[in-house]
């Protein structure tokens, strides 16, 4: 999904940035290969019973010299939310891979561009079935119609593992990332995936709850609606439906351009501020969290550090699910995402002559080379890689592509297990020693539905709006560490355990989600001059099922350095302008004591010293 049409690059993410000049194995070793472009129409049958017809518009990029006698591997790709095959970004994918010797089938997703049917959120029964039938096109077992000549044709020039099984990988970002799982879970012919900045559980993406987590990011207690992202998401879909009604008039009937339940769910999230059972069922049926056990294709997960829509925790959840079942998987945390779509210099460059000139470009190419083009010597890369924005390197255009690797740390293991604990002490302190805890508390109050804290303007931050994060006095509790004696890096998701007192919430929570306490946890880096920095504007909303019990809140996954002399501050706030808020005024007290301490647990790469 993406921020709105003016910010299309950020939303489409890495799918938009796969450009030309690729070099890979076998036929894919060629560079600068010419190609022909054919605009085609494909009829598919979709839905739970496979009985709903839909027309899909697509482009076929065929490298010069590719034929039935000399076939080439293939790439299947589709657009991010609100885009189409005709976007310059999608065209760049087609051109880049075709010039490298790959056959590319790039199509407009359901409900977008010239394709028919409504938006079904990358659901396997709808979008997944459609994508699988596009694999049929690459296999030569399904025909297409040339939109220019009206003639029917079939592809017979894609390399195959066996008859009807083309050598094909998928790549795409955001909405074009999740579709890969929806196809691969039902079609074992897909040889490799590169999903970028996409979701694990869409119910978490749109209404996260960072406590009461059952597994991964999937929760038991309904979450807190991201009202700004939801408004952008559904607004963009409706606009595309109106524009696409001439292609398929049903797109502008009933719920405009969305499956009917989507409109009902949008209204639920907007009015109640949390998902009901029907909304959870809709979102989770369209989420890899539900069917990860069926995804066997080797997967290169790429997630953005600057992303308040699909955060790092979502990629971590998918990574663990795939790895635990033996699916080959690697994970990259890149610098950019939906909240800022500009890669670091040399990380991934639109204007480079070749993706071999960038760090991520090399990773993408090597992955496809190994699993699709069949080059066993192509490296698949380290298990885990992450970008560190504090590491200096030569950012000049001529050298950034090679130098940026210095800013990426790599590891043969991945763990977010905490390595250090800070204890809440008194009314405002964090201490590294449990022996130094002073019993105390800090109280705050919310103002009902009026937001008193600000983290971001979703979808516009860094582009059109740059207001600093803020919290109004009296509406938050803050606990701050002493100054650090040496710098330390935080990589992953910290956790806070809170002991709370809220008599009004203790009474109202028996009514269910509408009466349960909402809070927002976050970590600030506090400079010696008192300036606060909220890393990438990431926060953790939580809907507390029971305030009478200790509450564990997973804080945002980050890659962040706290310099020497800086302090670490935990803030628990009553509200946030980008989210739904508490339905009624409530007073909340955060307590701590040596016997029952509230704590902050941190996954650090070095020792924590004060």
CORHUFEN-V300834 format. One record per run of one state. SS is the DSSP state (@ for helix, = for strand, . for the rest). FROM is the first residue (numbers start at 1). LEN is the number of residues. If there is no record, write none. Layout:
SS|FROM|LEN, SS|FROM|LEN
This chain:
.|1|4, @|5|13, .|18|8, @|26|4, .|30|5, =|35|12, .|47|5, =|52|12, .|64|8, =|72|1, .|73|1, =|74|5, .|79|9, @|88|12, .|100|3, =|103|5, .|108|11, =|119|1, .|120|4, @|124|16, .|140|4, =|144|3, .|147|5, =|152|2, .|154|4, =|158|1, .|159|1, =|160|3, .|163|2, =|165|2, .|167|1, =|168|6, .|174|1, @|175|10, .|185|5, =|190|7, .|197|5, @|202|5, =|207|2, .|209|4, =|213|3, .|216|2, =|218|2, .|220|4, =|224|2, .|226|1, @|227|18, .|245|4, @|249|4, .|253|5, =|258|1, .|259|1, @|260|13, .|273|4, @|277|9, .|286|2, @|288|7, .|295|3, =|298|7, .|305|7, @|312|13, .|325|4, =|329|6, .|335|2, =|337|1, .|338|2, =|340|1, .|341|14, @|355|3, .|358|1, @|359|13, .|372|12, =|384|4, .|388|12, @|400|8, =|408|4, .|412|8, =|420|6, .|426|3, =|429|3, .|432|2, @|434|3, .|437|3, =|440|6, .|446|7, =|453|2, .|455|6, =|461|1, .|462|3, =|465|1, .|466|4, =|470|2, .|472|4, =|476|5, .|481|7, =|488|14, .|502|1, @|503|9, .|512|1, @|513|3, .|516|1, =|517|10, .|527|5, =|532|3, @|535|3, .|538|2, =|540|5, .|545|6, =|551|12, .|563|4, =|567|7, .|574|13, =|587|6, .|593|6, =|599|4, .|603|1, =|604|1, .|605|6
